[in-house]
Amino acid sequence: MDVLYFAWVRERIGVPKEAVETDAKTVTDLVAELRSREERYEAAFADLSALRVAVDQELTDFDASIEGAREVAFFPPMTGG
């Protein structure tokens, strides 16, 4: 699946997008796998309350299933205006 990073998440990880092979069942499982990769992922996912997630372009929670998903995106909360 493609994993996309936006704003400061992208800056901490260093790439805007990457293809990830995973056996993760939920977003939380995927985050755990990513955090175990390198320090830069650990830094990006240190505070999940500061992040939002979308699975196949639908906003969702971190406990959402990613089975069959083609894309998961991580980004900071958006503000209106």
N, C-alpha and C positions, 0 to 999 in steps of 0.2 A: 504494500500500500504506500501511497505518498503521504509523507508527514510534512506539513507546512508550518513555518514559524514566522510570526509577524512582530514588528516593532522591537522592543527591547529583548524579547525572547530570541528573535533572529540575531540580534547583536551579540548576545551571550553565547549562542551556539555557533555562530559564524557562517551559517548557510540559510538560505530562505526556504529550501525544500530538499528532501531526500527520500529515496525509496528505501523502505524498511521491510525486512522479512521478519515476521513475528508470529508467535503462537499465542499472543495475548488475547484474552477474551473480553476485557473491558479497557476503557481509557486508563484507569488506574493501573492495570497490569502493564500497559504499554509505557506509561510514565516510569514505572519501576524498572523496566528493561532499559529505557533510555538513560535514566539516572545512573545505572550501574556501568554504563559505557565509559564515561570520562567525566572529569571535574567540571567541564563547561556545561554538560547536561545537568549535573547536580546543581550547579548555580542557577541555571534557568528554571529548574523545577523545584527549587528549595521551598517556595511558599505558594502552594496551589491555590490559596485563597486570593492571590493576586493574578490569577489566570482564568481565562475562559476557554472553552473548547467547542469545536464543531466537528461533527462526524458527517461526512458527505454533505457538507454545507448547511447542516441543521444544528443550531445551538443545542447543546445537551449538557448533561452532568458528567462528572468523572466516573461515575459508576455505570455509565451507558455501555452497552455491548458494541464491540467493533467487529464482530464476526461478519464477514462478507463486505466490510466497508472498503471503499477504494481510497478514501482520503480522510485524514484527521488533521485539524488545524488548531494551533495554540496561539493565543493572543491575549494582551491585557484587556481589561474591561473598556468598553467604548463609552464615550460621553456624547450627549446630544448637543445640538447647537446649530 
